[in-house]
Amino acid sequence: MLEFLTLGELVVAILMGLAALCAFVWGALSGALSDVEGAKHQVLRAESEHDGPDAR
């Protein structure tokens, strides 16, 4: 398998994988992934307040 990859491509792939893993762990530990549905409802609530009751 390593004969198909050059050393540079292997290093770049490993660094990208580590970056993705670090971003996921950081997001999980900081609580960014705890309430995914709440963000959706917050956006919908903000849109309905911005549009007002007579928007239609």
CHARMM-style PDB file with segment names, atoms N, HN, CA, C and O in Angstrom:
ATOM      1  N   MET     1       0.821  -1.193   0.000  1.00  0.00      PROA
ATOM      2  CA  MET     1       0.000   0.000   0.000  1.00  0.00      PROA
ATOM      3  C   MET     1       0.860   1.251   0.000  1.00  0.00      PROA
ATOM      4  O   MET     1       0.531   2.221  -0.683  1.00  0.00      PROA
ATOM      5  N   LEU     2       1.935   1.252   0.736  1.00  0.00      PROA
ATOM      6  HN  LEU     2       2.203   0.464   1.291  1.00  0.00      PROA
ATOM      7  CA  LEU     2       2.760   2.448   0.814  1.00  0.00      PROA
ATOM      8  C   LEU     2       3.475   2.756  -0.492  1.00  0.00      PROA
ATOM      9  O   LEU     2       3.935   3.881  -0.691  1.00  0.00      PROA
ATOM     10  N   GLU     3       3.577   1.779  -1.382  1.00  0.00      PROA
ATOM     11  HN  GLU     3       3.204   0.865  -1.220  1.00  0.00      PROA
ATOM     12  CA  GLU     3       4.236   2.061  -2.654  1.00  0.00      PROA
ATOM     13  C   GLU     3       3.384   2.966  -3.545  1.00  0.00      PROA
ATOM     14  O   GLU     3       3.904   3.544  -4.499  1.00  0.00      PROA
ATOM     15  N   PHE     4       2.084   3.100  -3.255  1.00  0.00      PROA
ATOM     16  HN  PHE     4       1.661   2.630  -2.480  1.00  0.00      PROA
ATOM     17  CA  PHE     4       1.221   3.963  -4.052  1.00  0.00      PROA
ATOM     18  C   PHE     4       1.179   5.390  -3.521  1.00  0.00      PROA
ATOM     19  O   PHE     4       0.773   6.304  -4.239  1.00  0.00      PROA
ATOM     20  N   LEU     5       1.585   5.589  -2.300  1.00  0.00      PROA
ATOM     21  HN  LEU     5       1.915   4.847  -1.717  1.00  0.00      PROA
ATOM     22  CA  LEU     5       1.566   6.921  -1.701  1.00  0.00      PROA
ATOM     23  C   LEU     5       2.983   7.444  -1.546  1.00  0.00      PROA
ATOM     24  O   LEU     5       3.891   6.703  -1.170  1.00  0.00      PROA
ATOM     25  N   THR     6       3.160   8.697  -1.831  1.00  0.00      PROA
ATOM     26  HN  THR     6       2.422   9.299  -2.137  1.00  0.00      PROA
ATOM     27  CA  THR     6       4.448   9.293  -1.518  1.00  0.00      PROA
ATOM     28  C   THR     6       4.422   9.724  -0.057  1.00  0.00      PROA
ATOM     29  O   THR     6       3.363   9.771   0.569  1.00  0.00      PROA
ATOM     30  N   LEU     7       5.568  10.030   0.462  1.00  0.00      PROA
ATOM     31  HN  LEU     7       6.427   9.992  -0.047  1.00  0.00      PROA
ATOM     32  CA  LEU     7       5.652  10.414   1.872  1.00  0.00      PROA
ATOM     33  C   LEU     7       4.866  11.692   2.147  1.00  0.00      PROA
ATOM     34  O   LEU     7       4.221  11.808   3.189  1.00  0.00      PROA
ATOM     35  N   GLY     8       4.915  12.644   1.230  1.00  0.00      PROA
ATOM     36  HN  GLY     8       5.439  12.549   0.383  1.00  0.00      PROA
ATOM     37  CA  GLY     8       4.186  13.900   1.412  1.00  0.00      PROA
ATOM     38  C   GLY     8       2.688  13.691   1.475  1.00  0.00      PROA
ATOM     39  O   GLY     8       2.011  14.289   2.311  1.00  0.00      PROA
ATOM     40  N   GLU     9       2.162  12.848   0.599  1.00  0.00      PROA
ATOM     41  HN  GLU     9       2.712  12.362  -0.080  1.00  0.00      PROA
ATOM     42  CA  GLU     9       0.721  12.582   0.605  1.00  0.00      PROA
ATOM     43  C   GLU     9       0.299  11.880   1.882  1.00  0.00      PROA
ATOM     44  O   GLU     9      -0.776  12.144   2.421  1.00  0.00      PROA
ATOM     45  N   LEU    10       1.147  10.988   2.361  1.00  0.00      PROA
ATOM     46  HN  LEU    10       2.020  10.773   1.922  1.00  0.00      PROA
ATOM     47  CA  LEU    10       0.846  10.284   3.603  1.00  0.00      PROA
ATOM     48  C   LEU    10       0.823  11.246   4.784  1.00  0.00      PROA
ATOM     49  O   LEU    10      -0.063  11.166   5.635  1.00  0.00      PROA
ATOM     50  N   VAL    11       1.782  12.144   4.837  1.00  0.00      PROA
ATOM     51  HN  VAL    11       2.501  12.208   4.145  1.00  0.00      PROA
ATOM     52  CA  VAL    11       1.847  13.118   5.935  1.00  0.00      PROA
ATOM     53  C   VAL    11       0.642  14.051   5.894  1.00  0.00      PROA
ATOM     54  O   VAL    11       0.049  14.349   6.931  1.00  0.00      PROA
ATOM     55  N   VAL    12       0.282  14.507   4.710  1.00  0.00      PROA
ATOM     56  HN  VAL    12       0.763  14.265   3.867  1.00  0.00      PROA
ATOM     57  CA  VAL    12      -0.879  15.391   4.574  1.00  0.00      PROA
ATOM     58  C   VAL    12      -2.149  14.676   4.999  1.00  0.00      PROA
ATOM     59  O   VAL    12      -2.979  15.264   5.692  1.00  0.00      PROA
ATOM     60  N   ALA    13      -2.320  13.433   4.606  1.00  0.00      PROA
ATOM     61  HN  ALA    13      -1.645  12.955   4.044  1.00  0.00      PROA
ATOM     62  CA  ALA    13      -3.510  12.673   4.985  1.00  0.00      PROA
ATOM     63  C   ALA    13      -3.570  12.464   6.499  1.00  0.00      PROA
ATOM     64  O   ALA    13      -4.641  12.580   7.095  1.00  0.00      PROA
ATOM     65  N   ILE    14      -2.449  12.161   7.114  1.00  0.00      PROA
ATOM     66  HN  ILE    14      -1.580  12.066   6.629  1.00  0.00      PROA
ATOM     67  CA  ILE    14      -2.421  11.970   8.564  1.00  0.00      PROA
ATOM     68  C   ILE    14      -2.731  13.274   9.278  1.00  0.00      PROA
ATOM     69  O   ILE    14      -3.489  13.275  10.248  1.00  0.00      PROA
ATOM     70  N   LEU    15      -2.164  14.385   8.821  1.00  0.00      PROA
ATOM     71  HN  LEU    15      -1.549  14.384   8.033  1.00  0.00      PROA
ATOM     72  CA  LEU    15      -2.433  15.681   9.452  1.00  0.00      PROA
ATOM     73  C   LEU    15      -3.889  16.103   9.298  1.00  0.00      PROA
ATOM     74  O   LEU    15      -4.471  16.668  10.224  1.00  0.00      PROA
ATOM     75  N   MET    16      -4.479  15.836   8.141  1.00  0.00      PROA
ATOM     76  HN  MET    16      -4.006  15.377   7.388  1.00  0.00      PROA
ATOM     77  CA  MET    16      -5.888  16.173   7.955  1.00  0.00      PROA
ATOM     78  C   MET    16      -6.784  15.324   8.852  1.00  0.00      PROA
ATOM     79  O   MET    16      -7.768  15.819   9.401  1.00  0.00      PROA
ATOM     80  N   GLY    17      -6.444  14.061   8.996  1.00  0.00      PROA
ATOM     81  HN  GLY    17      -5.644  13.660   8.550  1.00  0.00      PROA
ATOM     82  CA  GLY    17      -7.203  13.201   9.899  1.00  0.00      PROA
ATOM     83  C   GLY    17      -7.087  13.645  11.345  1.00  0.00      PROA
ATOM     84  O   GLY    17      -8.074  13.644  12.080  1.00  0.00      PROA
ATOM     85  N   LEU    18      -5.881  14.025  11.756  1.00  0.00      PROA
ATOM     86  HN  LEU    18      -5.079  14.026  11.158  1.00  0.00      PROA
ATOM     87  CA  LEU    18      -5.692  14.525  13.122  1.00  0.00      PROA
ATOM     88  C   LEU    18      -6.431  15.840  13.345  1.00  0.00      PROA
ATOM     89  O   LEU    18      -6.988  16.067  14.419  1.00  0.00      PROA
ATOM     90  N   ALA    19      -6.437  16.699  12.340  1.00  0.00      PROA
ATOM     91  HN  ALA    19      -5.984  16.515  11.468  1.00  0.00      PROA
ATOM     92  CA  ALA    19      -7.165  17.965  12.459  1.00  0.00      PROA
ATOM     93  C   ALA    19      -8.661  17.724  12.618  1.00  0.00      PROA
ATOM     94  O   ALA    19      -9.312  18.375  13.435  1.00  0.00      PROA
ATOM     95  N   ALA    20      -9.207  16.797  11.844  1.00  0.00      PROA
ATOM     96  HN  ALA    20      -8.678  16.269  11.181  1.00  0.00      PROA
ATOM     97  CA  ALA    20     -10.629  16.481  11.951  1.00  0.00      PROA
ATOM     98  C   ALA    20     -10.952  15.869  13.307  1.00  0.00      PROA
ATOM     99  O   ALA    20     -11.981  16.184  13.905  1.00  0.00      PROA
ATOM    100  N   LEU    21     -10.081  15.003  13.789  1.00  0.00      PROA
ATOM    101  HN  LEU    21      -9.245  14.747  13.303  1.00  0.00      PROA
ATOM    102  CA  LEU    21     -10.289  14.392  15.101  1.00  0.00      PROA
ATOM    103  C   LEU    21     -10.216  15.437  16.202  1.00  0.00      PROA
ATOM    104  O   LEU    21     -11.024  15.419  17.130  1.00  0.00      PROA
ATOM    105  N   CYS    22      -9.255  16.347  16.108  1.00  0.00      PROA
ATOM    106  HN  CYS    22      -8.599  16.362  15.354  1.00  0.00      PROA
ATOM    107  CA  CYS    22      -9.140  17.412  17.115  1.00  0.00      PROA
ATOM    108  C   CYS    22     -10.357  18.330  17.102  1.00  0.00      PROA
ATOM    109  O   CYS    22     -10.836  18.741  18.159  1.00  0.00      PROA
ATOM    110  N   ALA    23     -10.860  18.655  15.911  1.00  0.00      PROA
ATOM    111  HN  ALA    23     -10.471  18.321  15.053  1.00  0.00      PROA
ATOM    112  CA  ALA    23     -12.048  19.503  15.819  1.00  0.00      PROA
ATOM    113  C   ALA    23     -13.260  18.810  16.428  1.00  0.00      PROA
ATOM    114  O   ALA    23     -14.061  19.453  17.107  1.00  0.00      PROA
ATOM    115  N   PHE    24     -13.404  17.520  16.196  1.00  0.00      PROA
ATOM    116  HN  PHE    24     -12.753  16.998  15.644  1.00  0.00      PROA
ATOM    117  CA  PHE    24     -14.524  16.783  16.772  1.00  0.00      PROA
ATOM    118  C   PHE    24     -14.424  16.712  18.286  1.00  0.00      PROA
ATOM    119  O   PHE    24     -15.412  16.935  18.986  1.00  0.00      PROA
ATOM    120  N   VAL    25     -13.238  16.403  18.795  1.00  0.00      PROA
ATOM    121  HN  VAL    25     -12.436  16.222  18.226  1.00  0.00      PROA
ATOM    122  CA  VAL    25     -13.057  16.306  20.244  1.00  0.00      PROA
ATOM    123  C   VAL    25     -13.274  17.666  20.889  1.00  0.00      PROA
ATOM    124  O   VAL    25     -13.912  17.756  21.938  1.00  0.00      PROA
ATOM    125  N   TRP    26     -12.753  18.726  20.279  1.00  0.00      PROA
ATOM    126  HN  TRP    26     -12.234  18.653  19.427  1.00  0.00      PROA
ATOM    127  CA  TRP    26     -12.954  20.070  20.824  1.00  0.00      PROA
ATOM    128  C   TRP    26     -14.446  20.432  20.854  1.00  0.00      PROA
ATOM    129  O   TRP    26     -14.931  20.990  21.838  1.00  0.00      PROA
ATOM    130  N   GLY    27     -15.157  20.117  19.791  1.00  0.00      PROA
ATOM    131  HN  GLY    27     -14.763  19.663  18.991  1.00  0.00      PROA
ATOM    132  CA  GLY    27     -16.587  20.409  19.745  1.00  0.00      PROA
ATOM    133  C   GLY    27     -17.373  19.603  20.758  1.00  0.00      PROA
ATOM    134  O   GLY    27     -18.315  20.113  21.365  1.00  0.00      PROA
ATOM    135  N   ALA    28     -16.992  18.348  20.947  1.00  0.00      PROA
ATOM    136  HN  ALA    28     -16.227  17.935  20.454  1.00  0.00      PROA
ATOM    137  CA  ALA    28     -17.700  17.510  21.912  1.00  0.00      PROA
ATOM    138  C   ALA    28     -17.431  17.964  23.338  1.00  0.00      PROA
ATOM    139  O   ALA    28     -18.345  17.978  24.163  1.00  0.00      PROA
ATOM    140  N   LEU    29     -16.205  18.330  23.638  1.00  0.00      PROA
ATOM    141  HN  LEU    29     -15.463  18.319  22.968  1.00  0.00      PROA
ATOM    142  CA  LEU    29     -15.872  18.745  25.007  1.00  0.00      PROA
ATOM    143  C   LEU    29     -16.390  20.142  25.340  1.00  0.00      PROA
ATOM    144  O   LEU    29     -16.677  20.430  26.502  1.00  0.00      PROA
ATOM    145  N   SER    30     -16.513  21.007  24.344  1.00  0.00      PROA
ATOM    146  HN  SER    30     -16.280  20.772  23.400  1.00  0.00      PROA
ATOM    147  CA  SER    30     -16.981  22.361  24.612  1.00  0.00      PROA
ATOM    148  C   SER    30     -18.506  22.451  24.661  1.00  0.00      PROA
ATOM    149  O   SER    30     -19.051  23.495  25.019  1.00  0.00      PROA
ATOM    150  N   GLY    31     -19.189  21.380  24.311  1.00  0.00      PROA
ATOM    151  HN  GLY    31     -18.746  20.532  24.020  1.00  0.00      PROA
ATOM    152  CA  GLY    31     -20.647  21.375  24.376  1.00  0.00      PROA
ATOM    153  C   GLY    31     -21.313  21.843  23.094  1.00  0.00      PROA
ATOM    154  O   GLY    31     -22.528  22.042  23.075  1.00  0.00      PROA
ATOM    155  N   ALA    32     -20.554  22.023  22.030  1.00  0.00      PROA
ATOM    156  HN  ALA    32     -19.567  21.862  22.046  1.00  0.00      PROA
ATOM    157  CA  ALA    32     -21.131  22.496  20.769  1.00  0.00      PROA
ATOM    158  C   ALA    32     -22.032  21.450  20.139  1.00  0.00      PROA
ATOM    159  O   ALA    32     -22.912  21.796  19.350  1.00  0.00      PROA
ATOM    160  N   LEU    33     -21.840  20.190  20.463  1.00  0.00      PROA
ATOM    161  HN  LEU    33     -21.126  19.909  21.103  1.00  0.00      PROA
ATOM    162  CA  LEU    33     -22.638  19.121  19.873  1.00  0.00      PROA
ATOM    163  C   LEU    33     -23.725  18.616  20.812  1.00  0.00      PROA
ATOM    164  O   LEU    33     -24.364  17.605  20.523  1.00  0.00      PROA
ATOM    165  N   SER    34     -23.944  19.291  21.915  1.00  0.00      PROA
ATOM    166  HN  SER    34     -23.425  20.113  22.150  1.00  0.00      PROA
ATOM    167  CA  SER    34     -24.867  18.771  22.916  1.00  0.00      PROA
ATOM    168  C   SER    34     -26.339  18.994  22.549  1.00  0.00      PROA
ATOM    169  O   SER    34     -27.173  18.123  22.798  1.00  0.00      PROA
ATOM    170  N   ASP    35     -26.665  20.146  21.964  1.00  0.00      PROA
ATOM    171  HN  ASP    35     -25.988  20.853  21.762  1.00  0.00      PROA
ATOM    172  CA  ASP    35     -28.066  20.452  21.676  1.00  0.00      PROA
ATOM    173  C   ASP    35     -28.202  20.886  20.224  1.00  0.00      PROA
ATOM    174  O   ASP    35     -28.348  22.074  19.935  1.00  0.00      PROA
ATOM    175  N   VAL    36     -28.156  19.934  19.323  1.00  0.00      PROA
ATOM    176  HN  VAL    36     -28.038  18.969  19.558  1.00  0.00      PROA
ATOM    177  CA  VAL    36     -28.223  20.243  17.901  1.00  0.00      PROA
ATOM    178  C   VAL    36     -29.619  20.708  17.516  1.00  0.00      PROA
ATOM    179  O   VAL    36     -29.760  21.625  16.707  1.00  0.00      PROA
ATOM    180  N   GLU    37     -30.640  20.101  18.071  1.00  0.00      PROA
ATOM    181  HN  GLU    37     -30.526  19.356  18.728  1.00  0.00      PROA
ATOM    182  CA  GLU    37     -32.016  20.473  17.748  1.00  0.00      PROA
ATOM    183  C   GLU    37     -32.356  21.861  18.278  1.00  0.00      PROA
ATOM    184  O   GLU    37     -33.163  22.568  17.675  1.00  0.00      PROA
ATOM    185  N   GLY    38     -31.761  22.258  19.385  1.00  0.00      PROA
ATOM    186  HN  GLY    38     -31.105  21.683  19.876  1.00  0.00      PROA
ATOM    187  CA  GLY    38     -32.030  23.579  19.956  1.00  0.00      PROA
ATOM    188  C   GLY    38     -31.601  24.699  19.033  1.00  0.00      PROA
ATOM    189  O   GLY    38     -32.276  25.726  18.957  1.00  0.00      PROA
ATOM    190  N   ALA    39     -30.499  24.525  18.333  1.00  0.00      PROA
ATOM    191  HN  ALA    39     -29.951  23.691  18.395  1.00  0.00      PROA
ATOM    192  CA  ALA    39     -30.039  25.549  17.391  1.00  0.00      PROA
ATOM    193  C   ALA    39     -31.047  25.729  16.260  1.00  0.00      PROA
ATOM    194  O   ALA    39     -31.303  26.851  15.823  1.00  0.00      PROA
ATOM    195  N   LYS    40     -31.610  24.636  15.794  1.00  0.00      PROA
ATOM    196  HN  LYS    40     -31.403  23.724  16.149  1.00  0.00      PROA
ATOM    197  CA  LYS    40     -32.599  24.720  14.717  1.00  0.00      PROA
ATOM    198  C   LYS    40     -33.831  25.493  15.183  1.00  0.00      PROA
ATOM    199  O   LYS    40     -34.345  26.347  14.461  1.00  0.00      PROA
ATOM    200  N   HSD    41     -34.295  25.193  16.383  1.00  0.00      PROA
ATOM    201  HN  HSD    41     -33.878  24.500  16.970  1.00  0.00      PROA
ATOM    202  CA  HSD    41     -35.475  25.874  16.901  1.00  0.00      PROA
ATOM    203  C   HSD    41     -35.186  27.346  17.188  1.00  0.00      PROA
ATOM    204  O   HSD    41     -36.070  28.191  17.040  1.00  0.00      PROA
ATOM    205  N   GLN    42     -33.971  27.653  17.592  1.00  0.00      PROA
ATOM    206  HN  GLN    42     -33.254  26.967  17.712  1.00  0.00      PROA
ATOM    207  CA  GLN    42     -33.603  29.040  17.854  1.00  0.00      PROA
ATOM    208  C   GLN    42     -33.626  29.855  16.555  1.00  0.00      PROA
ATOM    209  O   GLN    42     -34.072  31.002  16.555  1.00  0.00      PROA
ATOM    210  N   VAL    43     -33.152  29.275  15.459  1.00  0.00      PROA
ATOM    211  HN  VAL    43     -32.789  28.343  15.459  1.00  0.00      PROA
ATOM    212  CA  VAL    43     -33.182  29.962  14.171  1.00  0.00      PROA
ATOM    213  C   VAL    43     -34.621  30.180  13.722  1.00  0.00      PROA
ATOM    214  O   VAL    43     -34.967  31.266  13.257  1.00  0.00      PROA
ATOM    215  N   LEU    44     -35.458  29.161  13.856  1.00  0.00      PROA
ATOM    216  HN  LEU    44     -35.176  28.279  14.233  1.00  0.00      PROA
ATOM    217  CA  LEU    44     -36.853  29.304  13.453  1.00  0.00      PROA
ATOM    218  C   LEU    44     -37.573  30.345  14.303  1.00  0.00      PROA
ATOM    219  O   LEU    44     -38.387  31.115  13.795  1.00  0.00      PROA
ATOM    220  N   ARG    45     -37.269  30.362  15.593  1.00  0.00      PROA
ATOM    221  HN  ARG    45     -36.607  29.736  16.006  1.00  0.00      PROA
ATOM    222  CA  ARG    45     -37.884  31.351  16.484  1.00  0.00      PROA
ATOM    223  C   ARG    45     -37.448  32.763  16.100  1.00  0.00      PROA
ATOM    224  O   ARG    45     -38.267  33.681  16.097  1.00  0.00      PROA
ATOM    225  N   ALA    46     -36.167  32.947  15.778  1.00  0.00      PROA
ATOM    226  HN  ALA    46     -35.501  32.201  15.781  1.00  0.00      PROA
ATOM    227  CA  ALA    46     -35.664  34.266  15.390  1.00  0.00      PROA
ATOM    228  C   ALA    46     -36.284  34.724  14.076  1.00  0.00      PROA
ATOM    229  O   ALA    46     -36.593  35.905  13.917  1.00  0.00      PROA
ATOM    230  N   GLU    47     -36.469  33.807  13.139  1.00  0.00      PROA
ATOM    231  HN  GLU    47     -36.218  32.847  13.268  1.00  0.00      PROA
ATOM    232  CA  GLU    47     -37.105  34.164  11.868  1.00  0.00      PROA
ATOM    233  C   GLU    47     -38.553  34.568  12.061  1.00  0.00      PROA
ATOM    234  O   GLU    47     -39.020  35.516  11.430  1.00  0.00      PROA
ATOM    235  N   SER    48     -39.270  33.863  12.923  1.00  0.00      PROA
ATOM    236  HN  SER    48     -38.890  33.092  13.435  1.00  0.00      PROA
ATOM    237  CA  SER    48     -40.678  34.204  13.128  1.00  0.00      PROA
ATOM    238  C   SER    48     -40.814  35.539  13.850  1.00  0.00      PROA
ATOM    239  O   SER    48     -41.764  36.278  13.594  1.00  0.00      PROA
ATOM    240  N   GLU    49     -39.890  35.862  14.742  1.00  0.00      PROA
ATOM    241  HN  GLU    49     -39.118  35.261  14.950  1.00  0.00      PROA
ATOM    242  CA  GLU    49     -39.930  37.168  15.416  1.00  0.00      PROA
ATOM    243  C   GLU    49     -39.573  38.282  14.444  1.00  0.00      PROA
ATOM    244  O   GLU    49     -40.118  39.383  14.528  1.00  0.00      PROA
ATOM    245  N   HSD    50     -38.664  37.999  13.526  1.00  0.00      PROA
ATOM    246  HN  HSD    50     -38.222  37.105  13.458  1.00  0.00      PROA
ATOM    247  CA  HSD    50     -38.246  39.018  12.562  1.00  0.00      PROA
ATOM    248  C   HSD    50     -39.355  39.282  11.536  1.00  0.00      PROA
ATOM    249  O   HSD    50     -39.568  40.427  11.138  1.00  0.00      PROA
ATOM    250  N   ASP    51     -40.049  38.247  11.116  1.00  0.00      PROA
ATOM    251  HN  ASP    51     -39.876  37.317  11.440  1.00  0.00      PROA
ATOM    252  CA  ASP    51     -41.091  38.408  10.119  1.00  0.00      PROA
ATOM    253  C   ASP    51     -42.327  39.074  10.692  1.00  0.00      PROA
ATOM    254  O   ASP    51     -43.001  39.828   9.990  1.00  0.00      PROA
ATOM    255  N   GLY    52     -42.632  38.817  11.929  1.00  0.00      PROA
ATOM    256  HN  GLY    52     -42.084  38.204  12.499  1.00  0.00      PROA
ATOM    257  CA  GLY    52     -43.821  39.390  12.532  1.00  0.00      PROA
ATOM    258  C   GLY    52     -45.065  38.606  12.198  1.00  0.00      PROA
ATOM    259  O   GLY    52     -45.018  37.704  11.361  1.00  0.00      PROA
ATOM    260  N   PRO    53     -46.180  38.928  12.833  1.00  0.00      PROA
ATOM    261  CA  PRO    53     -47.416  38.158  12.610  1.00  0.00      PROA
ATOM    262  C   PRO    53     -48.069  38.448  11.261  1.00  0.00      PROA
ATOM    263  O   PRO    53     -48.815  37.608  10.758  1.00  0.00      PROA
ATOM    264  N   ASP    54     -47.810  39.612  10.659  1.00  0.00      PROA
ATOM    265  HN  ASP    54     -47.203  40.294  11.068  1.00  0.00      PROA
ATOM    266  CA  ASP    54     -48.471  39.958   9.404  1.00  0.00      PROA
ATOM    267  C   ASP    54     -47.521  39.842   8.210  1.00  0.00      PROA
ATOM    268  O   ASP    54     -47.605  40.635   7.272  1.00  0.00      PROA
ATOM    269  N   ALA    55     -46.633  38.873   8.242  1.00  0.00      PROA
ATOM    270  HN  ALA    55     -46.565  38.229   9.005  1.00  0.00      PROA
ATOM    271  CA  ALA    55     -45.634  38.724   7.165  1.00  0.00      PROA
ATOM    272  C   ALA    55     -46.221  38.110   5.914  1.00  0.00      PROA
ATOM    273  O   ALA    55     -45.650  38.275   4.835  1.00  0.00      PROA
ATOM    274  N   ARG    56     -47.330  37.414   6.012  1.00  0.00      PROA
ATOM    275  HN  ARG    56     -47.793  37.280   6.888  1.00  0.00      PROA
ATOM    276  CA  ARG    56     -47.902  36.748   4.833  1.00  0.00      PROA
ATOM    277  C   ARG    56     -48.825  37.628   4.128  1.00  0.00      PROA
ATOM    278  OT1 ARG    56     -49.399  37.235   3.112  1.00  0.00      PROA
TER     279      ARG     56
END
